[in-house]
Each structure stands twice: as C-alpha cells, then as structure tokens.
Amino acid sequence: MKKSILVLFILASLSGFSQDSEYKVSSYFTEGTKAPNTHYIGEAWLNGIIHDDAELGYNITKATFKANSTLDWHKHGSAQVLIIVNGEAYYQERGKEPVILKTGEVIKCEKDIEHWHSSTKDSDVTYLALYGGGQPTTWTEVLTQEYYDEIAKKLKSN
C-alpha cells in the first residue's frame, strides 16, 4: 500500500511538468475548495482529483478535515474505499463499533451501508475517497456534536 501511495505522489508531482494543454491534468497537492457546512461540523476541503469520468466509472476525491470535524451519517450507491493519507480518522458503520483509522490504513464500506467518518478530536485527517460515479451521496441523519464527543471520549479511553 505504501508503494501505491508513493506512486500516486510521484505521478501527481510529475503532472506539474506537463506542458501540453491537450491533457487534462489535476494535482493531488491542490488543497481544494472549502466545503460548505451542509452535512458536517467543522472545516473541510475537497479536491475532486478524478470526478464524473464516465469512462472510468469512479471518482477519487481528496478530503482534508481539520481536527474536531465530522460528516453526517450517509451512504453511497456504490462501495467506497477510504485511504488515510495523513492524520487520524474516526469511522463507524451503523450497528457496529467505531474505530480509529491511522495514516496508511485503508477501509472499504460496501454499497448502501450507512456510515460516517471524520477527523479525530486532536488530529486533522487527509484521505482519498474512491467511489463509483453516477449516484449522489444519500445523507441520512445528522451526526450531533454530542454523539461525536461521546465517541471521541470512548475511543480515547480504549
């Protein structure tokens, strides 16, 4: 997995040297756009590295969440893979215990499984989200600050 991330970094770095305007080049290193506070608490930036490419059929989004930021409960019309590039994240699927994900870890959430993920209380997190194109995210329930704080306290004591 470390080799895959290294290859991604190298490819992104090399893309900066491309001079031919015939190519569509994006950069992993771009911070992205500050997301509106619609379905999360805190601060987040999104960089759609590959988005809505019908030929590929999947998206890659780089997301960066400041510490103490979280997404609401949601699900996707396809499986989603999260690759934690830097920092720590909380992750939980409905009906299961929450976990802490750390730099270099990868988790797959199956299609239509309700879940949430976030930065931890004390750590920013940057992750790559890989997921199918076409169907938008379905937001199912607000994740309250109280619930998030409860999970943070529980995981910190473990």
N, C-alpha and C positions, 0 to 999 in steps of 0.2 A: 504494500500500500504506500509506503514511503517513496518507493520508486515512482509510482503513479503520480503522486503529488509533485515530486521533483520534476518529472516530465512536463506536467501542466505548467509549473513555474517557468521552466525553460522555454516552452512554446510561447507562453504569454510574453516573456521578455523579448524573444526573437521577433514577435509580431510588431514591436515598436520600430524595427529596422525596415519594415516593408515600405517601399516607396511607390508601388504600383497601385493606383487608385481603382483598378479593376477588381481588387479583392476587398471583401468585407472583413475587416479586422476589428476585433474587440480586445479589451485588455482586462485581465484578472485584477490588475493593480489599481484600476479605477475604483474609487470609493463607492460611486453610485449615487443614487438620488435618495435624499432623506424621505422616508416613507411617511405618509400622513397617519396620524394617530387614529386609525379607524378600527382595527382589530387587534390592537396590542397596547400595552402600557410601556412607557419609557421612550427610548430613542433607538431608531433602526435606520440602516441604509441598505438599499437594494441595488445590485448591479446585474442586469439581465445579460449574462455573457452570451448565451445562445437562447433565443426566445422566439417562439412561434415559427420554427423552421419545419414546414410540412414534410420535407424530405427526410429529416432526421426523426421527427415524431416525438422528440423530447426536448425539455428545457434544462438549462443549467443557470442557476441564479446564485450569485454570491450575496450572502446576507451578513451584515455586521450589526450586532445588538450590544449596546452599552450595558454594563452591569446593572442588575435590578430591572431588566426589561423582559417582557414576556408576550407571546402570542396567545390569542384566544383559542379555545377548542375548535378544531376544524378537521376536515377530511378532504381527500383528493380522489378524483375519478380514475387515478392510476396509482401504482406503487410510487413511493417517494424514497429516495436514498439521501441521507444527510452525511456529509463528510466534514468532521470537525477539523478545521484548518488551524485554528488558534483559539486558545482560551478554554472555557468550560461551559457546558450547557446542561440544563435540566431537560428531561424528555419523559413523557408519560403517555401511554395509550389508555383509553377508557377501560376501567375494570382491572388494571394492572398497577403495580407499584411504580413510582417514579424512580429514575436513575440519573446519575451524573455522567455525562459524556465528556471525555477529555481529548485534547489535541491528538490527532491521528486516528481516532476511533470513527467507525462507520456503522450506521444503523439503517435498516430498511423497515419502512412502515408499509404494510400491504394496502392495496386499493380499498377505499371506503372504510378504513379503520379510523375512528375518531381519536385524535391525539392533540397534544400541544408540545411546544418546545420553546426554549428561551435561553438567555444568558443566566448565569448564577447570580446570587446576591452580590458577590465580591469580584466577579470576573466578566470582562467583555467576552464575547464569542464571535468568531467568524466561521461560517460554514458554507459549503457548497450544497445546494439542494438540486438533485436531479429528479425530474418527474415528467410524466407524459404531457404532451401539449393537448390543446383542444378544450378540455373541460376546466372551468374555473374552480378555485378552491371554494368549498362549502363551509361557511362559518356557522358553527352550531350552538355555541354557548360562550358567554363572556367568562374569562378566567379572572376572578377578582384578585385584588391586591392581597386580601386576607388569605385566600387559598394559596396563593404563591408564597406568601410569608410562612404559612404553615408547612408547606413542602420544604422550603429552604431550611427551616428550623429542624425538621425531621431528618433531612439528608445530612445536615451538618453534624448532628449528634450520632450518626451511624459510623 
